[in-house]
Amino acid sequence: MRLLCDEKFVSIHLAHTLELMAMTEPNVETRNQIACSARRLPVLQSFAILKSLCTRKEDSEDLQIPLLIWWALEAKYSGPTGKEHGDTILSFLSDKGLWSQPIVVNNLLSRSMRRLASDGSPTAIANCTKLFNLSTSPKQSTELLKGFEQAFEGRAMPRLPGDLQLALINAGYDRLPLDLRMRQTTAFSGTAAWKAIQTKRKNFHGD
């Protein structure tokens, strides 16, 4: 199977066969190889196979297959020239039928959000908002929030567009910590921490 995809393109018939195998193949090692092979194929062929693999609930706790699916998906995001396929993560996850699949909820949502938020481009940030708006359950929103927070671990969060701030709050992100992460002075005003900072400044300057 690996050799079949080494040319990075297969016939329509073979692509359909691989898609069906992804849904029905009983052998986990073969499914593992299907996921690896999907990474080598063009976006449309790859995504059809990956979506079939995502329906295999028995693989949601597998140590390799969910990560291989993500590896293939992220490869299409990065593209051979960096940002060539910048919208593909969103186009893949725009299929609402995927959002009920354990592999997607437990393994792809947080990673997808982290990848988009880490990018930081206007298109990627807009797609973060769209991902939040696709969520229909607390569990989905929690996974998206986790990925968003991971994207900014160890660094300040930039000023976010209003629609993304609203999407974050609707998803369960507490307003005050969000403002603090964005270093907005107004977020501190009235808090004990802010008052303590102001007192120290006054003492230091002798005001």
Secondary structure, 3 states (H helix, E strand, C coil): CCHHHCCCCCCHHHHHHHHHHHHHCCCHHHHHHHHHHHHHCCHHHHHHHHHHHHCCHHHCCCCCHHHHHHHHHHHHHHCCCCCCCCCHHHHHHCCHHHHHCHHHHHHHHHHHHHHHHHHCCHHHHHHHHHHHHHCCCHHHHHHHHHHHHHHCCCCCCCCCCHHHHHHHHHCCCCHHHHHHHCCCHHHHCCCHHHHHHHHHHHHHHCC
